[in-house]
Amino acid sequence: MGGLRELAASFVVPGPAGVAIRDRLRVSGADAAVLAGVGVFLGSLAAGDLAVRSRQGLAHDAASWAVRKRELTGRSSARWAGSITKATHDQWALARRGQAAHMAWLRRQIASVEARLGRPLGAKADKRAGLVRGYASRGEWHAKSRRLHTLEDRLARVEADWVAGRVHVVRGGKRLASARHHLEAAGLDEAKWRERWRAERMFLSADGESGKRFGNETIRITDAGQVSIKLPAPLAHLANAPHGRYLLDATVRFRHRGEEWRDRITANRAVAYRIHHDVARGRWYVTASWQRAAAPVLPLEAALARGVVGVDMNDDHLACWRLDVHGNPVGEPQRFFYDLTGTAAHRDAQIRHALTRLLHYTRRTGAAAIAIEDLDFREGTSREKHGRNKRFRRLLSRFPTAKLKARLISMAAEQDIAVVAVDPAYTSRWGAQHWQKPLTTPTRKTSRHDAASIAVGRRALGHTIRLGAPPRPLRHWGRTAPPHDDQSDRRGHRTAQARPDTRRREETRPHIPGPRTRCAPPGRGAKAGDQGAHHRSGHPAEHKSWQQDSLPLSLQERFQSRYPRS
């Protein structure tokens, strides 16, 4: 059909490659002072190392890295130097990836603006011809031409930084740095801002090392929960344990995945730790993370062997519906709401709770897979995509696509539930066109999002969403029609759909002797297949023989006169 793009194939999303758990450190005043002193000192070393690495640009090599590490070793320790330099490399690489993504975005914006500037004012879009719409007025055309020059200048600066290997990184966060000049708008005073700034720039992270005691020599946590850190050389006078270590009074108990974490450290397998201070709550936390072996990806056919739960993601809820292997909706639609207003922690908790309810519903239905759209709204939030429709662009911007997918993949892996990603094209439109009205009953109002969840599930199962004519959900190709209302079973027998490769699947349903209602007592209907049982004068089995009486003579003579024998 013209104008429709080619759909991408559905696939099973690979599971997470790492695990991270967190617990609170109920530190004393002395422990908090030591942790803050160590974190600020190491944070200054990390900031200086990042500045050196940024100045080196593309000229960095193994020899320059060794020089940086030796300098940091003399000022702290070999293990802290290794952790700082590795974090610096990761930060520089992340900034480069962000730089490349920003360049690609600028190029797409420039191409979009140029295409629309080249069209006449008020021209309509033509998808088949590949033509975009023109700008509505001369004033808008002039404003967009000025924006084009701005984007080109910005692209030139980013490309120059890319060629030179320069990156722009703010340790502590660009947003918090900008808040320093707008303290009243941020609701902070100078003392509170400086406390948050110092906490964000602290460095208390150490990568694990397999074969070492408890999987980490720099920040060590024993199986009993005792926490100790290796002090840098200038702060060695603060040690309260042998070998220049400081033992905290607080203990750690990882309640989530605690057994898995304990199995790793008792086997001396690598575990990375990060200690950070939440200034808003006045609490200290420790985060443990490690890599997990990549599990083999389940084949798509095996994941969908017990049906699927189709999910349509919206800005305030998840619309779900269970589908069997034939693509038929089973049961009632489900909606799991969440609220994306408030703080980041509140939004994250709302998404986590909604996904938890979704996983519990999937387990109850017996399905082993969840089908979700492979959404990406990076293009949809641009002003050139939807023009002046700011409300719609903001609606797309608040969709938690990346966070929801990451959360769902990690949480579903623990429940042995596969996540199937499908192409999101036309799911809402075709779902509403072919499934919303047939599934609406006097007691159930099917929404557009519920119908879209069916479209997502059917696409994951490999079935078509839209057909030549709007199908009845209980009667289409490969299904036997339900009995009429005037029959005794009163539609008590549900229909069944055969597979496409089943022979004689379009024929009528064979007659099955026996009772057709649930209220028939046992033993009744044994002779229901014998049509002679409906004879009103008696059952044929009651007569030994049966013979037709001869006709009267008058009728015989009339019959012979009309039909003489030859």
N, C-alpha and C positions, 0 to 999 in steps of 0.2 A: 504494500500500500504506500503511495507516495507521501513524502513528508515525515515519515516515521524513521527514527534512527535505529540502527542495529543494536539489539540488546546484548549485553554482556552475559556470559554464562555464570550461573550460581556456583558458589564454592564454599567449602567449610573453612572457617577462619581458624588459623593455627592458635594454639593455646599460648598463655603468657610464658615468657622466658625467664622471669625472675619473680622473687617474692620479697615483700617488705612488710614488716610488722613494727608496731610502736608501743611503748609503754612509758608511763610517767615515772620520773625520778623525784622522789620526795626528799630533796636534799636539805641539809641544814644550812645555817647561815655561813659557816666556815666552808662547807663544800661549795656553796654558790659563789663565794668570793674566789676560791681557787679556780673553779671552772671558768668564771668570767675573766680572770687574769690570764689563764692559759689560752682561752679563745681569742682574746684581743691581741695578745702577742703573736700567735700563729696567724691571725687574720692580717696583721700588718705584713708579715712575711709573704703571705699569699698574694696580697695586693701588689707588693713590689715585684714578685716573680711574674705575675700576669702582665705588668707594665713592660718588663724586659722581654717577655715572649711576644707581646704585641709589637714592640719596636723591631724585633727581628723579622717579622713578616714571613715571607716565603723563603728567606735565607736560613731558616731553622734546620738543623740537622742533629744527628746523634751526638756529635762532639760538643755543640753548644748546650745541648740538654745536660750532658755530663758536667759541664762547667757550672751551670745553674744549680745542679743537685749538690755538688761539692760545697758551693758557697752556703747553701741552706743547711747542709749537714753540720758545718762548723757553728752555725748560729742556733741550731735546735738539736736534731738527732737524725740519723740516717733514715729511720722509719718515717718520721714526720716529713723529712725532705722528699721522700718518695711519694707520700700522699699529696703533698702540696703541688709538686710538679705534675703529677697525673691529673689532679683537679684542674690545673692551669691548661693542660693540653685539651681536656674535655671541654672547658669553657671556650677556648679559642675555636675548636672545631664546631661547637654549637653556634657561635657567632658567625662563622663562615657559612654554615647551612642556612641560617637566617638571612644572611646577605644574599645568597643565591636565590632564595625564595622571594625576597623583596624585589630583586631585579626582574625575575620572571613576572611578578605581579605588575610592576611598572610597565613592562613591555606589553602585557595584555591590555592594560588600561589605555596606553598610547594607541595601540592598534584599533581598539574599540572607538575611541574618540575620533581618530582619523577617518574611520569608515563612516561614522555618522556625519562628520563635517562634509564629506564628499557627496552626501545625498541632498536633494532639494528640500527646502523647508516644508514641513508637514507631510513628507512622503511616507507612505505606509511600508511596513516590513513585508517581505516576501521570502518565506522560509525555503520554498522550493527553488527559488532563484538564488538563494544565499545573500539576499539584500536586507540590510537593517533599516530601521525607520530613521527618518530625518528629524532634526530638532524642530520644536514647535514654532519658535519665533526667531526673529533676527537677534533679539537681545540674548536669548539663550545660546544661539550660535556663536555670538561674540564672546560670551562668558566661557564657553567651552574651548574656543580657540586660545584664550588666555590660559586656561587650565592646561591645555596641551603643551604650551611652552614651559609651564611650571613642572609638569611631569617629565619633560625631556631634560630640563636642567637637573632635576633630582636624579634621574637615571644616569646622567653623565657623572655626577659626583659618586654615586654608588659603584659605577663601573670603574672609575679611577681608584677607589679604595680596593676593589676586588683585584685589579691588576697589581697594585702595590702590596697587597696582603695586609692592609690595615683593617682592623676591626674596632668597633666602638662598644665597650662593655662597661657597665657601672656596677661595681660590687656593692651590694646592698639594694639594688633595684633603681631603675630610672624613675619610677613613679614616686618612690619615697624621697629621692633626691629632689624632684620637682616640688614636692610638698614643703620643702624647707622654705621656699619663697612664698608659700600660700598657707601659712600655719593656721590662720583663722578659718579658712575654707575647709581645711582638713580636720578641724576640731582638735588641734594639738597646740601645746606651748613649746618653747624651745627646749626645755628640760626633757619633756616626754619624747619629743622628736629625736633628740640626741640619744636617749636611751634605746629607742627602737633602731636607730641607725647603727649604734654600736653592736646591738644584738644581731642584726642582719649581716654585719661584716665579720663576725667572729668565725673562726675556722676550728671545728672540733670533729673532723671526719677522718676515718682511717679505713683503708681497704684491708680485707682479710688475706690470709696466706695459708694455704693448705699445708699440713704437716707441722705447723706451730701449735703451741699449747692453746687449746680452746679456739683455734682458728683465727686468732688475731693477737699480735703481741703489743700493738700500740694502745688500743682500747680493748681491754680484756674483761669479759663477763663469764664467770664460772657457771657451772650447772646449778649451783646453789643461789645464784643471783647476785653475787658480789661483783662490784664494778671497780676497776682500777685503770688508771691511765699512765702512760709513760710521759714524764715531765720533760720539757725542753731543757737544755743545759743551763740557760740563764735562770731558770726557775727550779733548779734541782733542790734548793734549800727548803722548798715546801713539801718535800717527800715525807711520807709517814710510813713507808713500807720499803723493803729492800730493793736494790737495783734502781733507785731513782724513780720509784712509782708512788702514786698517791691513791690510797684506797678510800673510796667514798663510804659514808655511813649508810646511804640509801641502798636498797636492794631492788632488783628487777625481777618481775614475774610476768613473762609474756603469756597472757591467757589465750590469745588467738595464735594458733599454730605453735603453741609452746612445745608440744612433743616433737614436732618436726625440727624446731630450732635446737632442742636439747639433743636430739640424735646427731645433728651435725657437729655441735661443739664437742660432744663426748668422743666423736670419731676424728677430732682435730681437722675438720674441713673448714674451708674459708668462709668467714662471715664478716661483712662490712658493717661498721657502726657509725652513727652520726648523732651527736649530742647538740641540741639547740634549745634556745630560751624563748618562750612565748611571753613577750612583755605584757601584752594585753591581759593575759590571765595570771601572770606572775608564776608560771610553772616551767619546769625543765622536763624535757622529753629525750628519750633515746630511741633511735630507729635502727633496727637490724635488717639487713638485706643480704640476699644471696641468689646465685643463679641456680636454676633448676634444669635438669636434663630435658631436652626438647622431646616431647611426646610425639609419636607418629600421628599424622593427621588422619582422622577417620574418613574413609571413603564416603562420598555423598550418598550413595545408595544405602550403605549401612546406617548412616545417620538418620535417614528418612524412613527406615523400615517400619517404625511404629507411629508414623504420622509426624506432624509438625505443629507448632504453635506460631501462627503468623502474628507479627507485631508491627503496628503502625505508630511511629514515634511522632508526638506532637509537642507543642511548647508547654503544655500543662499536664499531659497524661499520656499513658501508653495504652493503646487500643489493641486487644488481643483476642484471638479466636482459635480454637483447636480444630485442626483439619485431619481427617483420616488419610490413608495412603492414596485414596482415589480423588482427593481434593474436595471432599464434602465437609462442610462445617458441622461440627458436633457440639452439642450442648448450647450454652448461652455465651454471648460475648462478655468479655471482661475488660474493665478499665481500671488502671492503677494511676492515681493522680499524684502529682508532686508540685511543689511551689518553688519557683526559681527566683524569688525575691529575697532580699536580705544579704547576709554575709556569705562569703565563699564556703565557709564551713557548714552553714545551714543548707546551702544549695547542694553541696556534696552529700550531706546526710539524707536529703530528700531523694536524690537520685538513687542512693544506696538502698533506701527502704523500698522504693518502688521496684527496683530490680529484685530485691529479696522476695517480694510478694509474687513477682512474675515467675521466678524460679520455683517457688513452692507450688504455684498453680500448674506449672509444667510437670512437676513430679506427680501431682495428684491425677492428672489426666493420663499419665502413662506414656507421654511422648518423650522422645530422647533428643529432640532438636528444637531450636528456636530460630525462626526465619526473620531477619531484619534487613531493612534497606541499607545499601552501602551509600549513605548520604555524604555529600561534600558541598557545603554552602559557601566556599571561599569566593566563587564567582557570583553567587546570587546576592551577596551583601554589597556589591559594588553599585555605585549610583548609575553607571552606564547600563547595567543589566535591567534595572526596573525604574529608571528615570527618577521622577520626583516622588515616587511612592515610598516615602521615608518610613511610614508605618510598617509596610511589608518588609522592608530591608531590616528594620529593627526586630521584626518577628523572626526572620531567618537568623539574625545574629544571636539571639538568645537561645536558639536550639542547642542543647548540650550534646552535639554529635560526637565529638572526640572523646569527651569524658564519659559519656554513656556507653560508647562502644568499648572503651578500655575497661570500664567497670564490669560490663556484662561479660566480656571475654574472661576476665580473671575470676569472677564469681561463678560463672557457669562451668569452668574447668574443675572447680572443687566439687561440683554436683554431678560430674560426668554427663553433662548436657552439652551437645554440640551447638555451635552458632553458625548458621548458614547465611551468608551475605548474598543478596539478590540485587539486580539492577532496579533502581527506583523509578524508571521511566514509566509514566502513564498508570501507575498503580492506583492512585487516588481517583483519576478520571474514569478508568475502566471499571474499577471496583464499584464506584457509585452508579455507573451506567448499567451494569449487568447483575449486581448482587444486592444493592440497597433496597430496592422496591420489592423483589421477591421474598426477601427475608424479613420484611416488616409485617408484623401481625398486630391484631388488636391489643395484645398484652405486651408487645415488644416493639419498640421504635428503634430500628437499625439506623445508626448514624453513618455519615460518609466515611468516618475513620474506621468504624467496624467493617464496612465493606472493603476498605483499603487493606485491612489486615488479612482478609480472605484472599485478595489479589496477591499480596506478598507471599502468603503460604502456598498458593497454587503455583506461582512462578518458581518457588524453591522446589516443589515436587515435580516440576517439569510439565505441568498442565498449562493449557492456554487460559488466559483470563477472559478475553472477550471472544465471543463466537459470532456466527453470521447473524443470529437473531438473539435477543435477550432470552436466556434459557430459564426454565423453571428449575430451581435448585434440586427438586426431587424427581425430575423427569427430563432427561435428555439422552444423548447417545449412550447406548450400553446399559440402560436401566429399564426395568420392567415397571409398567404403570401401576399405581396403587389401585385397589378396588374402589368401586363407586360407593356412594353413601347409602344406596338402597340395599346393599348386601348386608349379610348378617354380621360380618366382622366389624363393620363401621370403621374402616380404615385402620384396623388394629395391626395389620401386617405391614411392616415397613418395606420400602423398596431396597434393592441391593444393586450395586453397580459392578459389572464385570470388567475385567481388564481388556484393553484393546486387542490383545492377541488371543482372547478366548473365542473359540468357535461357537457358532449358533447363538451369539450373545444378543442378537436383535430379534430373536423369535419370541413368541408368547411364552408366558410362564407355564410350565407343565402342571397338569392337574395332580394334586397330592391328596389321596384318600385320607379321611379322618376328620375329626372335629376342627372347625375353623374359628372357634371362639374360645376364649379362656374360661368361660363359665360352664362349659360342658363337663359333666362328671366323668370320671374314669370309666372306660368301657363303652361309652356312647360313641356313635359314629363309626363303628367298625365296618359297616356295610355302606358307608357313604359313597364309595365309588361305584356301587351297583345301582344303576339307574332303575332297575326293576323294583327297587324298594319304594319308589314313589308311586306305584300302582295303587289306586284307591280301593279296588275291590279285594285286594289281597296280594300277598307276596307270591311270585311265580313258583317259589320253592314249595308252596303249599299244595300245588297241583301236580299229580304224577304225569298227566299228559294233557295236551290241549289241542283242539280241533275246531276249525271254522265251520259253522253251520251252513248248509246248502241254501242257495237263494230260492225264492218262490218261483213257480213255473212261469208265471206271467213275465217276470223279470228275465228269466232265462230265455224265453222265446223272443222278447224284444232285443236282447243282447245278440242272439244268433242272427236275427234278421239284419241288424245293422252291421255286424262284423261276421259275415259268413266265412266258414273255413274254406280254404283253397284246396 
